[in-house]
């Protein structure tokens, strides 16, 4: 809890770190937002303007007003003021939020999974469009090969992930402080040339544009790009703290608005020959010629920082999904000792392939914006649903929850529909990526439910005498001194029938002590508790671990730690019972037995359930083995295959024929 308080403390260092970690994505949105919007307004197709004369003062003021009030309603009010309240012991993000509310309604897993998949899809598109937009800044003055440079930068970015980003991360804050400072200064330099642009602060112009412009619905799809990094505000709550994020947002929002207004002045001044595209991006047009190269370098650094934040966020998202049983067990590496620093190789290279594919498919940033925005709109809608349930759990007045829910469902629903109009122009990529990820999460979740449905539990007390006698029966060869089973039984009075079958019937396993280990994933992020119960003193012991959803489930190390403490306290004696070893006080051997379920051809499942389970077992083959996922040494682990459903003689009807 102390760490949580330290993170939430408002400090200059915390504000600077927030600039580097939280605002990279939303901070690079001026690179492409107005370009995308005016491409729609002018009807640019294949480099030709089909709607000349569409740029008027009212249109420019309307667009800027839409951006300003989107940043206010969507980012400031929804995320900075309201959503940051959903603090799960210092952690944020859609799965942290889901952990807070999942007991309120079982169906909330659906918006959580959809939102998680949308954020992962965003992690593929964001690096592609931000880095491409930055490098395209060179094309206004130089003829450079954009795609090879972008692919090289992206490849280097993903290569360095395995070494940790602790050192590079320390540079993020100062670089982004300079970035936002220059954004504001560039904006002011043009605002002073036409102070009438400040009228865009009036929401009247936004409403007037949406009511009178026949392209208003399509324009909204471009406007939404200005707030695409809002989810990061909540996702990085644990790294920066609520207060630091809120204070730094004041500075960030001010500089963003100033820059958008400055770009608006330039567009008004050059409305007659403005052709939105890489060579005439208003963001780079307001930069003095002598600073163009320097600005491209700074923009590239900002784009890399934005990409890094999305990549790190994807790693955290997947690690939480694994703990919550929403994703197959995969290898997770901790490259540094810093809290929250992790590296997921499979996700890293999946994102790299996706980013390179996006760049090669669309080639230009202005074509990528069709795919961009759709995924994050979906994620925001899912967050709205979950936040509404969170507010309800905190007993906020029902009318205030209703106002929040209806307001943001309408706003984000409108943005979603406007973004869907870009489906055929690239939005299908987002839907395809998100759908593929959804099938993985949903199948893994449903398969676990199906498996649990067929798990049969028995009263463990009924087997106390048998286990005690088996442990002392020297006619049975000793299987292990200490025999450990992982159990999914939530109550100490129960045990899976398959474990009893494994110990007593399949191959009688004599041991000095039988251990049952149960892992319970808690709704809080960093819980690390355990309790020990001696079911049969000296013969049968149960350990229950209560681990937060961000704690690595290293059962081997956790179990050894508990055993060491029990030995130290004199509660157990693990000295080998073999005469030759006992007199030398040598510890007995330990062996884990894992029960791996498989589908029997006799298993009765519906067609849907059979398809889910078939897909689940394919994913399981591609994921980490049970022993590796629990951090067990395979040299002392036995894996026994058991059918998901036992077929008993009672299930078969035979007719005996007379001789």
Residue pairs with C-beta under 8 A, 6 or more apart in sequence:
1 89
3 90
3 339
4 89
4 90
7 14
7 90
7 238
7 239
7 240
7 241
7 244
8 90
8 241
8 242
8 243
8 244
9 241
9 243
10 241
10 243
10 244
10 247
11 244
14 240
14 241
14 243
14 244
15 244
15 247
15 248
16 173
16 174
16 177
16 248
17 172
17 173
17 239
17 240
17 244
18 173
18 236
18 240
18 241
18 244
18 245
18 247
18 248
19 172
19 173
19 176
19 177
19 180
19 248
19 251
19 252
20 169
20 171
20 172
20 173
20 174
20 175
20 176
20 305
21 169
21 172
21 173
21 236
21 239
21 240
21 309
22 232
22 233
22 236
22 239
22 240
22 245
22 248
22 309
23 176
23 180
23 229
23 232
23 233
23 248
23 249
23 252
24 172
24 176
24 229
24 232
24 302
24 305
24 306
24 307
24 308
24 309
24 310
25 126
25 130
25 228
25 229
25 232
25 306
25 309
25 310
26 75
26 226
26 227
26 228
26 229
26 230
26 232
26 252
26 256
27 176
27 179
27 180
27 183
27 229
27 252
27 256
27 302
27 306
28 130
28 133
28 134
28 229
28 299
28 302
28 303
28 306
29 225
29 226
29 227
29 228
29 229
29 256
30 183
30 226
30 256
30 259
30 260
30 263
30 283
31 130
31 133
31 134
31 281
31 283
31 299
31 303
31 365
32 129
32 130
32 133
32 225
32 281
32 283
32 365
32 366
32 369
33 67
33 222
33 223
33 225
33 226
33 260
34 63
34 260
34 263
34 264
34 267
34 282
34 283
35 276
35 277
35 281
35 282
35 283
35 365
35 366
36 222
36 225
36 276
36 366
36 369
37 63
37 219
37 222
37 223
38 55
38 63
38 267
38 274
38 276
38 282
39 222
39 276
39 277
39 366
40 215
40 218
40 219
40 221
40 222
41 51
41 54
41 55
41 59
41 63
41 213
41 215
41 219
42 49
42 50
42 51
42 52
42 54
42 55
42 274
42 275
42 276
43 49
43 50
43 51
43 54
44 50
44 275
44 276
44 277
47 275
47 277
49 275
55 267
55 268
55 271
55 274
56 271
57 196
57 268
58 205
58 208
58 209
59 209
59 213
60 197
60 200
60 264
60 267
60 268
60 271
61 197
61 199
61 200
61 205
61 209
61 264
62 200
62 205
62 206
62 208
62 209
62 210
62 213
63 209
63 219
63 223
63 264
64 197
64 200
64 205
64 260
64 261
64 264
65 200
65 201
65 202
65 203
65 204
65 205
65 206
65 209
66 206
66 209
66 210
66 219
66 220
66 223
67 223
67 226
67 257
67 260
68 200
68 201
68 206
68 257
68 260
69 203
69 206
70 223
70 224
70 226
70 227
71 226
71 227
71 253
71 256
71 257
73 411
74 227
74 230
74 380
74 411
74 412
75 227
75 230
75 233
75 249
75 253
76 249
76 253
78 230
78 384
78 408
79 230
79 231
79 233
79 234
80 233
80 245
80 246
80 249
82 387
82 391
82 404
83 92
83 233
83 234
83 383
83 387
84 92
84 233
84 234
84 237
84 242
84 245
84 246
85 390
85 394
86 92
86 96
86 97
86 100
86 234
86 387
86 390
87 237
87 242
88 96
88 97
88 99
88 100
88 523
88 524
88 525
89 524
89 525
89 526
89 548
90 237
90 238
90 241
90 525
91 237
91 238
91 525
91 550
92 234
92 235
92 236
92 237
92 238
93 234
93 235
93 237
93 238
93 313
93 316
93 317
93 320
94 112
94 115
94 116
94 119
94 231
94 234
94 235
94 317
94 379
94 382
94 383
94 386
95 112
95 116
95 317
95 320
95 321
95 324
95 326
95 549
96 237
96 238
96 320
96 525
96 549
97 112
97 234
97 383
97 386
97 387
97 390
98 108
98 109
98 112
98 324
98 386
99 324
99 523
99 524
99 525
99 549
100 390
100 393
100 523
101 108
101 386
101 389
101 390
101 393
102 108
102 109
102 112
102 523
103 523
104 389
104 392
104 393
105 389
108 385
108 386
108 389
109 326
109 445
111 381
111 382
111 385
111 386
112 326
112 382
112 386
113 326
113 438
113 441
113 442
113 445
114 378
114 379
114 382
114 434
114 438
115 378
115 379
115 381
115 382
115 383
115 386
116 317
116 321
116 326
116 437
116 441
117 434
117 435
117 437
117 438
117 441
118 375
118 376
118 378
118 379
118 382
118 434
119 231
119 235
119 313
119 314
119 317
119 375
119 376
119 379
120 314
120 317
120 318
120 433
120 434
120 437
121 375
121 430
121 433
121 434
121 437
122 228
122 231
122 310
122 375
122 376
122 379
123 310
123 311
123 313
123 314
123 351
124 351
124 354
124 355
124 358
124 433
125 358
125 368
125 371
125 372
125 375
125 429
125 430
126 228
126 306
126 307
126 310
126 372
127 154
127 157
127 303
127 306
127 307
127 310
127 311
127 351
127 355
128 150
128 154
128 355
128 358
128 359
128 362
128 368
129 358
129 365
129 368
129 369
129 372
130 302
130 303
130 306
130 307
131 150
131 153
131 154
131 300
131 303
131 304
131 307
132 146
132 150
132 359
132 364
132 365
132 368
133 281
133 299
133 303
133 365
134 296
134 299
134 300
134 302
134 303
135 144
135 146
135 149
135 150
135 153
135 296
135 300
136 146
136 278
136 281
136 364
136 365
137 281
137 283
137 284
137 292
137 295
137 296
137 299
138 144
138 146
138 292
138 293
138 296
139 146
139 278
139 279
140 278
140 279
140 280
140 281
140 284
140 285
140 292
141 289
141 292
141 293
146 278
147 359
147 360
147 363
150 359
151 356
151 359
151 360
153 300
153 304
154 307
154 352
154 355
154 356
154 359
155 352
155 356
157 304
157 307
157 308
157 311
158 311
158 348
158 349
158 351
158 352
158 355
160 168
161 311
161 343
161 348
162 333
162 335
162 343
162 345
162 348
163 335
164 335
164 336
164 338
164 341
164 343
165 308
165 312
165 341
166 336
166 338
166 341
168 308
169 308
172 305
172 308
175 298
175 301
175 302
175 305
176 302
176 305
178 298
179 298
179 299
179 301
179 302
180 251
180 252
180 255
180 256
181 255
182 295
182 298
183 255
183 256
183 258
183 259
184 254
184 255
184 258
184 259
186 259
186 262
186 286
186 287
187 255
187 257
187 258
187 259
187 260
187 261
187 262
187 263
187 286
188 258
188 262
189 262
189 286
190 261
190 262
190 263
190 265
190 266
190 286
191 197
191 198
191 258
191 261
191 262
191 265
193 265
193 269
194 265
194 268
194 269
197 261
197 264
197 265
197 268
198 261
199 205
200 261
200 264
209 216
209 219
210 216
210 219
210 220
213 219
217 417
217 418
217 421
218 418
218 421
219 418
220 414
220 415
220 418
221 373
221 415
221 418
221 419
221 421
221 422
222 369
224 373
224 376
224 377
224 415
224 418
224 419
225 369
225 372
225 373
226 256
226 260
228 372
228 373
228 376
229 306
230 376
230 380
231 376
231 379
231 380
231 383
232 309
232 310
232 313
233 245
233 249
234 383
235 313
235 316
235 317
236 245
236 309
236 313
237 245
238 340
238 525
239 340
259 283
262 286
263 282
263 283
263 285
263 286
266 282
266 285
266 286
267 274
267 282
270 285
274 280
274 282
276 282
276 366
277 364
277 366
278 364
278 365
278 366
283 299
284 292
284 295
284 296
287 295
311 348
311 351
314 344
314 347
314 351
315 332
315 342
315 343
315 344
315 347
315 348
316 340
316 342
316 550
318 327
318 330
318 344
318 347
319 332
319 342
319 344
319 550
320 549
320 550
321 327
321 441
322 328
322 329
322 330
322 332
323 521
323 547
323 549
323 550
323 551
323 553
324 521
324 549
325 444
325 445
325 448
325 521
326 441
326 444
326 445
327 440
327 441
327 444
328 440
328 444
328 619
328 620
328 622
328 623
328 624
329 623
329 624
329 626
329 628
329 629
330 344
330 346
330 347
330 623
330 624
331 344
331 345
331 346
331 624
331 628
332 342
332 343
332 344
332 552
333 342
333 343
333 344
333 345
334 341
334 342
334 343
334 552
335 341
335 342
335 343
354 433
358 368
358 371
358 429
361 429
362 368
362 371
362 426
367 425
367 426
368 426
369 422
369 426
370 422
370 425
370 426
370 427
371 422
371 426
371 427
371 428
371 429
371 430
372 430
373 415
373 419
373 422
374 416
374 419
374 420
374 422
374 423
374 427
374 430
374 431
375 430
375 433
375 434
377 412
377 415
377 416
377 419
378 416
378 434
380 408
380 412
380 415
381 409
381 412
381 413
381 416
384 404
384 405
384 408
384 409
384 412
385 405
387 404
388 401
388 404
388 405
391 400
391 401
391 404
392 398
392 401
419 427
420 427
423 431
439 615
440 619
443 612
443 615
443 616
443 619
444 616
444 619
446 612
447 612
447 613
447 615
447 616
450 605
450 609
450 612
450 613
451 597
451 644
452 488
454 644
454 645
455 488
455 496
455 498
456 496
456 497
456 498
456 646
457 489
457 494
457 495
457 496
457 497
458 494
458 495
458 496
458 497
458 500
459 493
459 494
460 492
460 493
460 494
460 495
460 535
460 540
461 493
463 495
463 500
463 504
464 535
464 536
464 540
466 504
467 503
467 514
467 536
467 539
467 540
468 536
468 539
470 476
470 503
470 504
470 508
470 509
470 510
471 510
471 511
471 512
471 513
471 514
471 539
473 510
476 508
476 510
477 510
478 510
478 511
478 512
479 507
479 509
479 510
479 511
479 591
480 509
480 511
480 588
480 589
480 590
480 591
481 511
481 512
481 513
481 574
481 576
481 577
481 588
481 589
481 590
482 511
482 512
482 513
482 515
482 574
482 588
482 589
482 590
482 591
483 503
483 509
483 511
483 513
483 514
483 515
483 591
483 593
484 515
484 516
484 517
484 559
484 590
484 591
484 592
484 593
485 499
485 502
485 503
485 514
485 515
485 516
485 517
485 592
485 593
485 595
486 517
486 518
486 519
486 555
486 592
486 594
486 630
487 495
487 496
487 499
487 516
487 517
487 518
487 542
488 496
488 518
489 495
489 496
489 516
489 518
490 518
490 520
492 533
492 535
492 542
492 544
495 516
496 595
498 595
498 642
499 516
499 595
501 642
502 509
502 593
502 595
502 640
502 642
503 509
503 514
506 640
509 593
512 577
512 588
513 538
513 539
513 540
513 541
513 572
513 574
514 539
514 540
514 541
515 540
515 541
515 542
515 543
515 559
516 535
516 540
516 541
516 542
516 543
517 542
517 543
517 545
517 555
517 559
518 542
518 543
518 544
518 545
519 545
519 547
519 553
519 555
520 544
520 545
520 546
520 547
521 547
521 548
521 549
522 546
522 547
522 548
522 549
523 549
524 548
524 549
525 548
525 549
525 550
525 551
526 548
526 550
526 551
527 546
527 547
527 548
527 551
528 546
528 547
528 548
528 551
529 545
529 546
530 543
530 544
530 545
530 546
530 558
530 562
531 543
531 544
531 546
532 541
532 542
532 543
532 544
532 562
532 566
532 571
533 541
533 542
533 544
534 540
534 541
534 571
535 541
535 542
538 572
541 572
543 559
543 562
545 555
545 558
547 553
552 631
553 629
553 630
553 631
554 630
554 631
555 630
555 631
555 632
556 630
556 631
556 632
556 633
557 631
563 572
563 574
566 572
567 573
567 574
574 587
574 588
575 581
575 582
575 585
575 586
575 587
575 588
576 582
576 586
576 587
576 588
576 589
577 588
578 588
581 588
589 636
590 636
591 636
591 637
591 638
592 627
592 632
592 636
592 637
592 638
593 637
593 638
593 639
593 640
594 626
594 627
594 632
594 637
594 638
594 639
594 640
595 639
595 640
595 642
596 626
596 639
596 640
596 641
596 642
597 641
597 642
597 643
597 644
598 617
598 641
598 642
598 643
598 644
599 613
599 614
599 617
599 643
599 644
600 643
600 644
600 645
600 647
602 643
602 645
602 647
603 643
603 644
603 645
604 645
605 613
613 644
623 629
625 634
625 639
626 632
626 639
627 633
627 634
627 637
627 639
628 634
